[in-house]
Amino acid sequence: MANKEFIGKIVQITKKLRNNIFIGLIIFVRIFLFEPYIVPSESMSRTMENGDVVIATKYNYGFSRMSIPFIGGMLPFWKNKIMAKTPQRGDVICFSIDKEPSKLYTKRIIGINGDKVQMKNGTIYINNEAMKIEYKEAYELIHDNGSKEDMSVFSVTLPSGKSYEILRRDPDNISDRNIASDNTEIFEVPNGHVFCMGDNMHFSQDFRFHNFVSSVSYDRIIGKPTLIIFGSSSRMAQENNWISWIIRLPFSIISMIINIKWSRIGRFI
């Protein structure tokens, strides 16, 4: 009888230890290795589309308070990065901003330390040098509300020679909002900060607009989107009221599964 009780206690201890190791492993992975998230908008189309589930690697630029899920934004006393690496123009990054520390944004870096960035008639200028832009093909964009619009894909080449693709509306579809985003003041990027834009140039709320932010500091960079593990033509529930969001969530998940976009799965960013 004593042996059975002893064995039972050993089994209980083993289970608790196993559970603690499992929890510790999850915490380690979330802080130092990977961050999964769902793309919530069309601002990075077609690189990343609304409804894509993306894995971001967290070791590309070092580790800061923002590497810690949920509570990182509440640690204002920790400003430095460990094993810091300098982000480069053209990198796609995940970051948060001071006014919404728990929300994850994804944009592309256009300017770094000391750069002067400006939009003139839809062309990106970095330090008064116009970036090379070339038309590639037509593209049908599915907006967040489900409507469709004909767009154009262009290739942009940065001073380093790195190229990436952007989306632009056709000239006969330009609206007042697009004019504002195509012609901006000069933004000078502070040291230790980056200036970012979305690849969907006419439908991205980004650093060109004063109601967002004009730059983000290195310590706010959380990671680098790397791999798309799921994609769907359906959209996640977007509700300001969290109760309504929870009610709609199961239906959103079912709809996303029914409308899987297999071509998105396994795509590297």
C-alpha positions as CSV (number, residue, x, y, z in Angstrom):
1,M,0.0,0.0,0.0
2,A,2.8,2.3,0.9
3,N,4.5,1.6,-2.4
4,K,1.3,2.5,-4.3
5,E,1.0,5.8,-2.4
6,F,4.7,6.5,-3.1
7,I,4.3,5.7,-6.8
8,G,1.2,7.9,-7.0
9,K,3.0,10.9,-5.5
10,I,5.9,10.4,-8.0
11,V,3.4,10.3,-10.8
12,Q,1.7,13.6,-9.6
13,I,5.1,15.3,-9.2
14,T,6.1,14.1,-12.7
15,K,2.9,15.5,-14.2
16,K,3.3,18.9,-12.5
17,L,6.9,19.1,-13.6
18,R,5.9,18.1,-17.2
19,N,3.2,20.8,-17.2
20,N,5.6,23.4,-15.8
21,I,8.2,22.5,-18.4
22,F,5.6,22.8,-21.2
23,I,4.4,26.2,-19.9
24,G,8.0,27.4,-19.6
25,L,8.8,26.2,-23.2
26,I,5.8,28.1,-24.5
27,I,6.9,31.3,-22.7
28,F,10.5,30.8,-24.0
29,V,9.2,30.4,-27.6
30,R,6.9,33.4,-27.4
31,I,9.6,35.7,-26.0
32,F,12.7,34.6,-27.9
33,L,11.6,32.7,-31.1
34,F,8.2,33.1,-32.7
35,E,5.1,35.3,-32.5
36,P,1.9,34.1,-34.3
37,Y,-0.7,36.7,-35.3
38,I,-3.5,37.3,-37.8
39,V,-3.1,40.1,-40.3
40,P,-6.1,42.5,-39.5
41,S,-6.2,44.7,-42.5
42,E,-5.3,45.1,-46.2
43,S,-2.5,47.7,-45.7
44,M,0.3,45.2,-46.6
45,S,-1.5,43.6,-49.6
46,R,-0.3,41.7,-51.6
47,T,2.7,40.8,-49.5
48,M,0.3,39.9,-46.6
49,E,-3.4,39.9,-47.0
50,N,-6.2,40.4,-44.5
51,G,-6.9,37.0,-42.9
52,D,-3.4,35.6,-43.3
53,V,-2.0,33.9,-40.2
54,V,1.7,34.8,-40.0
55,I,4.6,33.6,-38.0
56,A,7.0,36.4,-37.0
57,T,10.6,35.6,-35.9
58,K,11.6,37.6,-32.8
59,Y,15.4,37.3,-32.9
60,N,16.1,39.4,-36.0
61,Y,16.6,42.7,-34.3
62,G,17.4,41.6,-30.7
63,F,15.1,41.6,-27.7
64,S,13.4,44.4,-25.8
65,R,10.5,44.8,-23.4
66,M,8.2,44.4,-26.3
67,S,9.4,40.9,-26.9
68,I,7.4,39.9,-23.7
69,P,3.8,39.2,-24.7
70,F,1.0,41.1,-23.1
71,I,3.0,42.9,-20.4
72,G,5.9,44.3,-22.4
73,G,4.3,47.6,-23.0
74,M,3.9,48.1,-19.2
75,L,7.6,48.1,-18.6
76,P,8.6,51.6,-19.5
77,F,11.8,51.5,-17.4
78,W,13.3,49.0,-19.8
79,K,14.3,50.9,-22.9
80,N,17.4,49.0,-24.2
81,K,17.6,46.1,-26.6
82,I,19.6,42.9,-25.9
83,M,21.7,41.5,-28.8
84,A,20.4,44.5,-30.8
85,K,20.7,44.5,-34.6
86,T,20.0,47.4,-36.9
87,P,16.9,47.2,-39.1
88,Q,17.4,47.9,-42.8
89,R,15.4,49.7,-45.5
90,G,13.0,47.3,-47.1
91,D,12.5,45.0,-44.1
92,V,9.0,44.1,-43.1
93,I,8.6,44.5,-39.3
94,C,6.0,44.0,-36.5
95,F,5.9,46.8,-34.0
96,S,3.7,48.5,-31.5
97,I,3.1,52.2,-30.8
98,D,3.0,54.1,-27.5
99,K,-0.7,54.9,-27.6
100,E,-1.7,51.3,-28.4
101,P,1.0,49.1,-26.7
102,S,-1.0,45.9,-27.0
103,K,-1.8,46.2,-30.7
104,L,0.5,44.7,-33.3
105,Y,1.2,46.6,-36.6
106,T,3.0,45.4,-39.7
107,K,4.6,47.8,-42.2
108,R,7.7,48.0,-44.4
109,I,10.8,50.1,-43.4
110,I,11.4,52.9,-45.9
111,G,13.7,55.2,-43.8
112,I,16.3,54.7,-41.1
113,N,18.6,56.8,-39.0
114,G,18.7,60.4,-40.3
115,D,17.0,59.7,-43.6
116,K,14.7,62.3,-45.1
117,V,11.7,60.6,-46.7
118,Q,9.0,62.2,-48.9
119,M,6.3,61.3,-51.3
120,K,6.1,63.3,-54.5
121,N,3.3,62.5,-57.0
122,G,3.3,58.9,-55.8
123,T,7.1,58.4,-56.0
124,I,9.2,57.7,-52.9
125,Y,12.1,60.0,-52.3
126,I,14.9,59.1,-49.8
127,N,17.4,61.8,-49.2
128,N,16.2,63.6,-52.3
129,E,16.8,60.6,-54.5
130,A,13.7,59.2,-56.3
131,M,13.2,55.4,-56.0
132,K,13.0,53.5,-59.2
133,I,9.4,52.3,-59.8
134,E,8.3,49.9,-62.6
135,Y,4.9,48.6,-63.6
136,K,4.5,44.8,-63.3
137,E,0.9,43.6,-63.7
138,A,-2.7,44.1,-62.9
139,Y,-4.1,42.9,-59.6
140,E,-7.6,42.5,-58.1
141,L,-7.7,43.7,-54.5
142,I,-10.3,42.5,-52.1
143,H,-11.0,45.2,-49.6
144,D,-11.8,44.7,-45.9
145,N,-15.5,45.1,-46.6
146,G,-15.4,42.4,-49.3
147,S,-15.7,44.7,-52.3
148,K,-13.2,44.3,-55.2
149,E,-11.1,46.9,-57.0
150,D,-8.7,46.7,-59.9
151,M,-5.2,47.8,-58.9
152,S,-1.7,47.8,-60.4
153,V,1.4,46.1,-59.0
154,F,4.7,48.0,-59.2
155,S,8.2,47.1,-58.3
156,V,10.1,49.6,-56.1
157,T,13.9,49.6,-55.9
158,L,15.6,51.1,-52.8
159,P,19.1,52.7,-52.8
160,S,20.6,49.4,-51.6
161,G,19.3,47.6,-54.7
162,K,16.7,45.7,-52.8
163,S,13.3,45.5,-54.5
164,Y,9.8,44.9,-53.3
165,E,6.2,45.1,-54.7
166,I,3.6,47.7,-53.9
167,L,-0.1,48.1,-54.9
168,R,-1.4,51.4,-56.4
169,R,-4.9,52.4,-57.6
170,D,-5.2,53.1,-61.3
171,P,-4.9,56.8,-62.1
172,D,-8.5,57.3,-63.0
173,N,-9.5,55.9,-59.6
174,I,-7.5,58.4,-57.5
175,S,-9.4,60.1,-54.7
176,D,-8.7,63.0,-52.3
177,R,-7.2,60.6,-49.7
178,N,-4.8,59.2,-52.3
179,I,-3.6,62.7,-53.2
180,A,-2.7,63.3,-49.6
181,S,-0.8,60.0,-49.4
182,D,1.0,60.6,-52.7
183,N,2.3,64.0,-51.8
184,T,3.7,64.6,-48.3
185,E,6.0,66.8,-46.3
186,I,9.6,65.7,-45.7
187,F,9.9,63.3,-42.8
188,E,13.3,63.3,-41.1
189,V,13.8,60.0,-39.2
190,P,15.4,60.4,-35.7
191,N,18.4,58.3,-34.8
192,G,17.3,54.9,-33.3
193,H,13.9,55.1,-35.2
194,V,12.5,53.9,-38.5
195,F,9.9,55.3,-40.9
196,C,7.4,52.8,-42.4
197,M,4.8,52.5,-45.1
198,G,2.3,49.8,-46.1
199,D,2.7,48.1,-49.4
200,N,-0.9,48.8,-50.3
201,M,0.1,52.4,-50.8
202,H,-3.4,54.0,-51.2
203,F,-5.0,51.9,-48.4
204,S,-2.5,52.0,-45.6
205,Q,-2.8,54.0,-42.4
206,D,0.9,54.6,-41.8
207,F,3.7,57.0,-41.0
208,R,2.6,59.5,-43.8
209,F,-0.4,60.5,-41.7
210,H,-0.3,62.8,-38.7
211,N,-3.0,60.8,-36.8
212,F,-0.7,57.8,-36.7
213,V,3.0,58.2,-35.8
214,S,5.9,59.7,-37.8
215,S,8.4,57.1,-36.7
216,V,8.9,54.2,-34.3
217,S,11.9,53.5,-32.0
218,Y,13.9,50.3,-32.3
219,D,12.7,49.1,-28.9
220,R,9.2,49.0,-30.3
221,I,10.1,46.6,-33.0
222,I,8.9,43.1,-32.0
223,G,10.0,40.9,-34.9
224,K,10.0,40.2,-38.6
225,P,7.1,38.5,-40.4
226,T,8.5,35.4,-42.0
227,L,6.0,32.7,-43.0
228,I,2.3,32.6,-43.8
229,I,0.8,29.4,-42.3
230,F,-2.8,30.0,-43.2
231,G,-4.8,32.3,-45.5
232,S,-8.5,32.8,-46.1
233,S,-10.7,35.0,-48.3
234,S,-13.0,35.6,-45.3
235,R,-12.3,38.3,-42.7
236,M,-11.9,38.1,-39.0
237,A,-14.6,39.7,-37.0
238,Q,-13.8,43.4,-36.5
239,E,-15.6,44.8,-33.5
240,N,-14.9,47.6,-31.1
241,N,-17.1,45.9,-28.5
242,W,-15.3,42.8,-27.2
243,I,-18.5,41.0,-26.3
244,S,-19.8,41.3,-29.9
245,W,-16.3,40.2,-31.1
246,I,-16.5,37.1,-29.0
247,I,-20.0,36.3,-30.2
248,R,-19.0,36.6,-33.8
249,L,-15.6,34.9,-33.4
250,P,-16.8,31.2,-33.9
251,F,-18.7,32.2,-37.1
252,S,-15.6,34.1,-38.4
253,I,-13.4,31.1,-37.7
254,I,-15.8,28.7,-39.5
255,S,-16.1,31.0,-42.5
256,M,-12.3,31.4,-42.7
257,I,-11.8,27.6,-42.7
258,I,-14.5,27.2,-45.4
259,N,-12.8,29.8,-47.6
260,I,-9.2,28.7,-47.2
261,K,-6.8,30.2,-49.8
262,W,-4.4,27.3,-50.3
263,S,-2.0,29.4,-52.4
264,R,-1.2,31.5,-49.3
265,I,-0.1,28.7,-47.1
266,G,3.6,28.1,-46.8
267,R,4.5,31.4,-48.5
268,F,7.6,33.1,-47.2
269,I,7.6,36.9,-46.8
